[in-house]
């Protein structure tokens, strides 16, 4: 288990990029994560997209997937924030992961096609 000092340092490091609201943050072994469930999904999706970008999909298809997944993420954000549904960690994780995956897979495909300087 990380020390209290390490947990505090991680929370401070992620504070500029994540709201870290307690009701939107997952708890593991009695400790809150340093990011909310949506950011955790985005980071997991970025890692997967970097490692597993589909070589059969063109950059244009990855870009379209990014638009679709960003739209779903935005829909979840808006419907949650206006009170249409409570915080659903599974939806936050999945929409974040889909968007993170699509963004990093698209970037990986774009970089793959780029010429060296």
C-alpha positions in Angstrom: 0.0 0.0 0.0 1.4 3.4 -0.9 2.3 5.7 1.9 0.2 8.7 2.8 3.0 11.0 1.5 3.0 9.2 -1.9 -0.8 9.3 -2.1 -0.7 13.0 -1.4 2.0 13.6 -4.0 0.0 11.7 -6.7 -3.2 13.6 -5.8 -1.3 16.9 -6.2 0.3 15.8 -9.5 -3.1 14.9 -11.1 -5.0 17.9 -9.6 -4.4 20.2 -12.5 -5.9 17.7 -15.0 -8.6 16.0 -13.0 -11.3 17.4 -10.6 -10.9 14.3 -8.3 -14.4 14.7 -6.8 -14.9 12.0 -4.2 -18.3 10.8 -5.6 -16.7 10.4 -9.1 -13.6 8.6 -7.9 -13.1 4.9 -7.5 -12.0 3.5 -4.1 -9.6 0.5 -4.0 -8.6 -1.1 -0.7 -10.1 1.8 1.1 -8.1 4.4 -0.8 -9.4 6.8 -3.4 -7.6 6.8 -6.8 -5.7 9.9 -7.8 -8.0 10.5 -10.7 -11.7 10.2 -11.3 -13.2 7.1 -12.9 -13.5 8.8 -16.4 -9.8 9.9 -16.3 -8.8 6.4 -15.2 -10.6 5.1 -18.3 -9.0 7.6 -20.6 -5.5 6.6 -19.3 -6.2 2.9 -19.7 -7.6 3.6 -23.2 -4.5 5.6 -24.2 -2.3 2.7 -23.1 -4.3 0.2 -25.0 -4.6 2.3 -28.1 -0.9 2.9 -28.2 -0.2 -0.8 -27.8 -3.0 -2.2 -29.9 -3.8 0.3 -32.7 -5.5 -1.7 -35.5 -3.2 -1.8 -38.5 -6.1 -2.6 -40.7 -7.9 0.6 -39.9 -6.9 3.8 -41.7 -6.1 7.0 -39.9 -9.4 8.3 -41.2 -11.3 5.4 -39.6 -9.5 6.0 -36.3 -10.4 9.7 -36.5 -14.1 8.8 -37.1 -13.9 6.4 -34.1 -12.5 9.3 -32.0 -15.4 11.5 -33.1 -18.0 8.9 -32.2 -16.4 8.0 -28.8 -15.9 11.7 -27.9 -19.6 12.2 -28.7 -20.6 9.3 -26.4 -18.3 10.7 -23.6 -19.8 14.1 -24.0 -23.4 12.7 -23.9 -22.5 10.9 -20.6 -21.0 14.0 -19.1 -24.0 16.2 -20.0 -26.7 13.7 -19.0 -24.9 13.1 -15.7 -24.3 16.8 -15.0 -27.9 17.8 -15.6 -29.1 15.0 -13.3 -30.6 12.6 -15.8 -28.7 9.8 -14.1 -26.3 9.3 -11.1 -22.6 8.7 -11.4 -22.2 5.4 -13.2 -18.6 4.4 -12.8 -18.9 1.7 -15.5 -20.1 4.2 -18.0 -17.4 6.7 -17.0 -14.7 4.1 -17.3 -16.0 2.8 -20.7 -16.6 6.1 -22.4 -13.2 7.4 -21.1 -11.4 4.2 -22.3 -13.1 4.3 -25.7 -12.1 8.0 -26.2 -8.6 7.4 -24.9 -8.1 4.4 -27.1 -9.5 6.1 -30.2 -7.3 9.2 -29.7 -4.1 7.2 -29.2 -4.8 4.7 -31.9 -5.4 7.5 -34.4 -2.3 9.3 -33.3 -0.3 6.1 -33.6 -1.6 5.5 -37.1 -0.8 9.1 -38.1 2.7 8.9 -36.7 3.2 5.6 -38.5 2.6 7.2 -41.8 4.7 10.3 -41.1 8.0 10.7 -42.7 11.1 11.1 -40.6 12.6 14.6 -40.4 
